[in-house]
Amino acid sequence: MKHLGIKLALFINYFVFAILLNSVGIVIKQSLANYGVTETEASILEAFKDLPIAVVSFFVASFLPKFGYKNSMLLALALVFGACLYMFFGNSFGASQVLFLCIGVAFAFIKVSVYSMIGLFTETKEQHNSFMSSIEGFFMIGIASAYFLFPAFFDAADPNAWLRVYLLLAGLIAVAFFLLLFTKVDVDIPKSEGSLADDFTGMLKLVALPLTIFFILSAFCFVMVEQGIMTWLPTFNEKVLSLNDTLSVQMASILALSLAAGRFLAGQLVKKIHWVALLTACLLISAAIVAFVLPQALNTSPQTIHSFSEIPAIGFIFPLIGLFIAPVYPLISSATLSALPQRMHSSMTGLIVIFSALGGTLGSRIIGMLFEHVGGAQAFYFMLIPIAVLIIALLLLNKFIKDYEHAHPQN
């Protein structure tokens, strides 16, 4: 298969960061139990992860083509290797903040590099959509792995036992580092002829495009929904559905697996169904799940549940919302990037990462505050607002993508 080596390296890097990035919900739950913090205080971990992603992406997006995508990914892996060791030995809420700060900085390098390189492997919009959905689906498999990896280290007799997972993760990161180090980048990466200042200015000019504005709004709303649910689902399972420590984390894997399945499936469906029609139908179903399925959580038993057979139906049904929200992010990203010339992909990816990170931070923060003040069962109702805004934004995004392509037929 053409470009197999570098494609494999991209998938492995994305897998590693999927585990690290989306362990934030698990770490929040452990912090509530072990470090004596409140839900609102614990929700700051999402900001420690997402705000560095936004800030770093803003400043490095135009720089990475010059520094080298491979060098960027190697630097990112080295940084999180040290952060995992620090978390193991630090064993405090402060150490977890440092961990997610490093993860956020590193992921900015990884995501801008990966998204920018996809356009080098694909020749048509359909190929771009399919590859984007596949790699994001693989990302969700990494997330699902985290929901089984972390509980494997839980020990009721030793509250610090779970930290040993970071030694294993450090080993996995080291393997990913050396695999990438010895992988040849077998594609030609276009270099900008302008200065870094020119490249940076070019990224800022992108913000003025109507296409960019409505993409940013779409990405912001989607990640607010996805991260808000994903981050707080383990806590929802424990405090609302009364699942025990291990089950509350393991059952959250259903969301990640449904997200993965949704993205792999979307990669095939988008070849036959226009992406706007597909996403509109998916979002309407998602809103129906929130409005009509979530209320069942109010009828659950307060007694702690210790086995899968005792889990109420909502514990299995609500996480399936991931199947329907899953296609949104890769398809809007692909539709936007494939409308732009390759030289603009790194800058546009920087904007994608920035506003995705801000949406994730805001969504998690709002849900955390609602969890504390109105209760977990009611907190997720907030998601109906960004879902409604997202449907409108998608229709306008599609319009402005068509306008841009008509005005720039040579791109």
Long-range contacts (C-beta under 8 A, 24 or more apart in sequence): 2-121, 3-121, 3-186, 3-187, 5-183, 5-184, 5-186, 6-117, 6-183, 6-184, 6-185, 6-186, 6-187, 7-121, 8-179, 8-183, 9-73, 9-179, 9-180, 9-183, 10-114, 10-117, 10-135, 11-135, 11-138, 12-176, 12-179, 12-180, 13-73, 13-76, 13-77, 13-110, 13-114, 13-176, 13-180, 14-110, 14-114, 14-135, 14-138, 14-139, 14-142, 15-138, 15-139, 15-141, 15-142, 15-145, 16-77, 16-80, 16-142, 16-169, 16-172, 16-173, 16-176, 17-76, 17-80, 17-103, 17-106, 17-107, 17-110, 17-139, 17-142, 18-138, 18-139, 18-140, 18-141, 18-142, 18-143, 18-145, 18-146, 19-142, 19-143, 19-145, 19-146, 19-149, 19-169, 19-172, 20-80, 20-84, 20-103, 20-107, 20-169, 21-49, 21-103, 21-107, 22-142, 22-143, 22-146, 22-230, 22-256, 23-146, 23-150, 24-49, 24-100, 24-231, 24-364, 25-230, 25-231, 25-232, 25-233, 25-234, 25-235, 25-252, 26-146, 26-147, 26-150, 26-234, 26-249, 27-96, 27-99, 27-100, 28-231, 28-232, 28-234, 28-235, 29-234, 29-235, 29-238, 29-248, 29-249, 30-162, 31-93, 31-96, 32-235, 33-159, 33-245, 34-159, 34-160, 35-92, 35-93, 35-96, 37-93, 38-372, 39-235, 39-368, 39-369, 39-371, 39-372, 40-368, 40-369, 40-372, 42-93, 42-368, 43-231, 43-364, 43-365, 43-367, 43-368, 43-369, 44-97, 44-365, 45-96, 45-97, 45-100, 46-227, 46-231, 46-360, 46-361, 46-364, 46-365, 46-368, 47-361, 47-364, 47-365, 48-97, 48-100, 48-101, 48-104, 49-100, 49-101, 49-103, 49-104, 49-357, 49-360, 49-361, 50-104, 50-227, 50-357, 50-358, 50-360, 50-361, 50-364, 51-104, 51-357, 51-358, 51-361, 52-101, 52-104, 52-105, 52-108, 53-104, 53-105, 53-107, 53-108, 53-111, 53-353, 53-354, 53-356, 53-357, 54-108, 54-353, 54-354, 54-355, 54-357, 54-358, 54-361, 56-104, 56-105, 56-108, 56-109, 57-108, 57-111, 57-112, 57-349, 57-350, 57-351, 57-353, 57-354, 57-357, 58-350, 58-354, 59-200, 60-108, 60-109, 60-112, 60-350, 61-112, 61-203, 61-346, 61-347, 61-349, 61-350, 61-351, 61-353, 62-192, 62-196, 62-199, 62-200, 62-202, 62-203, 62-346, 62-347, 62-350, 63-196, 63-199, 64-109, 64-112, 64-113, 64-116, 64-346, 65-116, 65-189, 65-190, 65-191, 65-192, 65-346, 66-191, 66-192, 66-196, 68-189, 69-113, 69-116, 69-117, 69-185, 69-189, 70-113, 70-180, 70-183, 70-185, 72-109, 72-110, 72-112, 72-113, 73-109, 73-110, 73-113, 73-114, 73-180, 74-177, 74-180, 74-181, 75-106, 75-109, 76-105, 76-106, 76-107, 76-109, 76-110, 77-106, 77-173, 77-176, 77-177, 77-180, 78-177, 79-105, 79-106, 80-106, 80-173, 81-170, 81-173, 81-174, 81-177, 84-166, 84-167, 84-169, 84-170, 84-173, 85-166, 85-167, 85-170, 87-163, 87-166, 88-163, 88-164, 88-166, 88-167, 88-170, 91-160, 91-163, 104-357, 108-353, 111-349, 111-352, 111-353, 112-346, 112-349, 112-350, 112-353, 115-333, 115-337, 115-345, 115-349, 115-352, 115-353, 116-345, 116-346, 116-349, 117-187, 117-189, 118-337, 119-337, 119-338, 119-342, 119-345, 120-187, 120-188, 120-189, 120-342, 121-187, 125-334, 125-335, 125-338, 126-270, 126-271, 128-334, 128-337, 128-338, 129-267, 129-270, 129-271, 129-275, 129-330, 129-331, 129-334, 129-335, 129-338, 130-267, 130-268, 130-270, 130-271, 131-267, 132-267, 132-330, 132-331, 132-333, 132-334, 133-263, 133-264, 133-266, 133-267, 133-270, 133-327, 133-330, 133-331, 133-334, 134-263, 134-264, 134-267, 135-330, 136-263, 136-329, 136-330, 137-259, 137-260, 137-261, 137-262, 137-263, 137-264, 137-267, 137-326, 138-260, 139-260, 140-256, 140-257, 140-259, 140-260, 140-263, 140-322, 140-326, 141-256, 141-257, 141-260, 143-230, 143-256, 143-259, 143-260, 144-253, 144-256, 144-257, 144-260, 146-256, 147-234, 147-249, 147-250, 147-252, 147-253, 147-256, 148-250, 148-253, 150-249, 151-245, 151-246, 151-249, 151-250, 154-245, 154-246, 154-249, 156-245, 190-342, 190-343, 192-343, 199-347, 202-344, 202-347, 203-347, 203-348, 203-350, 203-351, 206-344, 206-347, 206-348, 206-351, 207-351, 209-400, 209-404, 210-400, 210-403, 210-404, 211-336, 211-339, 211-397, 211-400, 211-401, 211-403, 211-404, 212-336, 212-348, 212-351, 213-400, 214-393, 214-396, 214-397, 214-400, 215-332, 215-336, 215-351, 215-352, 215-397, 216-351, 216-355, 217-389, 217-393, 217-397, 218-328, 218-332, 218-390, 218-393, 218-394, 218-397, 219-329, 219-332, 219-333, 219-352, 219-355, 219-356, 219-359, 220-355, 220-356, 220-358, 220-359, 221-359, 221-386, 221-387, 221-389, 221-390, 221-393, 222-325, 222-328, 222-329, 222-332, 222-356, 222-359, 222-386, 222-390, 223-329, 223-355, 223-356, 223-357, 223-359, 223-360, 223-363, 224-359, 224-360, 224-362, 224-363, 224-366, 224-383, 224-386, 225-286, 225-325, 225-363, 225-383, 225-386, 225-387, 225-390, 226-259, 226-325, 226-329, 226-360, 226-363, 227-359, 227-360, 227-361, 227-363, 227-364, 228-360, 228-363, 228-364, 228-366, 228-367, 228-380, 228-382, 228-383, 229-255, 229-321, 229-322, 229-367, 229-380, 229-383, 230-255, 230-256, 231-363, 231-364, 231-367, 231-368, 232-364, 232-367, 232-368, 232-371, 232-376, 232-379, 232-380, 233-319, 235-371, 235-376, 236-297, 236-371, 236-376, 236-377, 236-379, 236-380, 237-315, 239-371, 239-376, 240-297, 240-300, 240-375, 240-376, 240-377, 241-297, 241-300, 241-305, 241-311, 241-312, 241-314, 241-315, 242-300, 242-301, 242-302, 242-303, 242-304, 242-305, 243-304, 243-305, 243-311, 243-315, 244-304, 244-305, 244-306, 247-305, 247-306, 247-307, 247-308, 247-311, 251-311, 251-315, 251-316, 251-319, 252-319, 254-316, 254-319, 254-320, 254-322, 255-319, 255-321, 255-322, 256-322, 257-322, 258-319, 258-320, 258-321, 258-322, 258-323, 258-326, 259-322, 259-323, 259-325, 259-326, 260-326, 261-323, 261-326, 262-322, 262-323, 262-324, 262-325, 262-326, 262-327, 263-326, 263-327, 263-330, 265-323, 265-327, 266-326, 266-327, 266-330, 266-331, 267-330, 269-327, 270-327, 270-331, 275-327, 275-331, 275-332, 275-335, 275-398, 276-394, 276-395, 276-398, 278-327, 278-331, 279-327, 279-328, 279-331, 279-332, 279-394, 280-391, 280-394, 280-395, 282-324, 282-325, 282-326, 282-327, 282-328, 283-324, 283-325, 283-328, 283-387, 283-390, 283-391, 283-394, 284-391, 285-324, 286-321, 286-324, 286-325, 286-387, 287-384, 287-387, 287-388, 289-317, 289-318, 289-320, 289-321, 289-324, 290-321, 290-380, 290-381, 290-383, 290-384, 290-387, 291-381, 291-384, 293-317, 293-318, 294-318, 294-377, 294-380, 294-381, 295-377, 297-376, 297-377, 298-377, 328-390, 329-356, 332-394, 332-397, 335-397, 335-398, 335-401, 336-397, 336-401, 339-401, 339-404, 339-405, 339-411, 340-404, 340-411, 341-408, 341-411
